[in-house]
Amino acid sequence: MENLMLKSSGWWVAPWNRTVVGGLPATKVEVERGGVTCAIAVNKLSESERETLGIMPWQEYGPAKFHEAQDWEIVEEAGMKIRRPLAVEFNAEEAKAELIAKIDGKRKIVEEGGVVVDGIRFATNQKGRTSLVSVQASFEADADHLENDWLAQDAESGETIWVSMDAVKYGVIITAIRAHIRACFAEQRRKSEELVPAIDTYQDYQDFIESELDSLWS
């Protein structure tokens, strides 16, 4: 949109509105497009248009969706009138369920993010692990076997490189991958079974997201 501007008379019911379409409150805002004022549903705006207007996706407000409003007030911020709750009740069980899902997703990302051996990152996704297992028989059949054409990454630059593996190096790599995967699952269990059950408040939720979700995976 050329010369896109949010009008001060525009309304947007901020994230406590639970009526959502396409990840955004299905509420109209009044905008000015090239000098012409018009109303448009928030969920019909493109990502770049929302960015220009300062309207954030619903998901970016995180735990706000776990609040049930008891009372409301109308405030004006950055030229927008926003409906906000005066009192809220945190739904801990919904928040915990989301955290369990987030932890599982994070574990998968870390698990498949590779493992570094002597400055070289080897793939730990399913394809990478299958490829490594496929050459195990060659090393078992011939102690002098050498894999000369193996693709990996330079851990520092991320550049794809060719590496060679003898039986000893292969053993080190496989051991590192197994340890990496075990560590990922162990950390998932620790976070899910020890930390998440202790979350009772909105502040607990925030602290977990900021300090625990991304820490100590491997």
C-alpha positions, 0 to 999 in steps of 0.5 A: 500500500502506498502512503499507508497510514493508520487513522487515529479513529481506527479501532483494533481490539488488542490480543485479548479478543479471542475471535481470530481469523488467520492468526489475527483478530478479525477486526477492522481498522481505519487506514489512509491509503494515498490520501483516501480513508478506508476500513479494512479487516486486520487479517486481510492486511499483508505482513509488510502492511501490518508491520508498517502500521505497527500491528503485530500478529496474534501469536506474538502476544504469547500468553495473552491468549491464556487470559479471560477478561473479567473487566475492560477499559478503553485506552488509546495508544499510538493513535489507536483505541484499544480494549484492555482487560482490567483484571485477568485470570491466567489459565495455567493448564492451557499455558502448560499444554502450549509449553509442552508443545514448544519444548517438543518443537525445540527438541526436534530443531536442536536434535536435527541441527547437527553435531560438531566433531573437530570443527566439522558439523555432521547432519543429525536429521533423519537423512543424515543419520541414515546415510551414516548408518548405511556405511557402517557395514563397510567399516565393520568388513574392512578395518582399513576402509576409508570414506573419502567423499562425505559431505559435511559443513564447516562449523564456523562458516557453514560452508559445505565441505568434503571430508574423509572418514576412517573407522576411528573417526566414524566411531567418534562421529557416531558416538557424538551423534548418539550422545547428542540425541540422548541429551536432547531427549533428556533435556526435553523430559527435564523441562516437561516433567520438572519445570513445566508442572511448577508453572502457576502464574503468568510470570512463571510462564514468561520466565520459562519462555525467556530463560528455560525454553532455549537453554541447556539442550546439548 
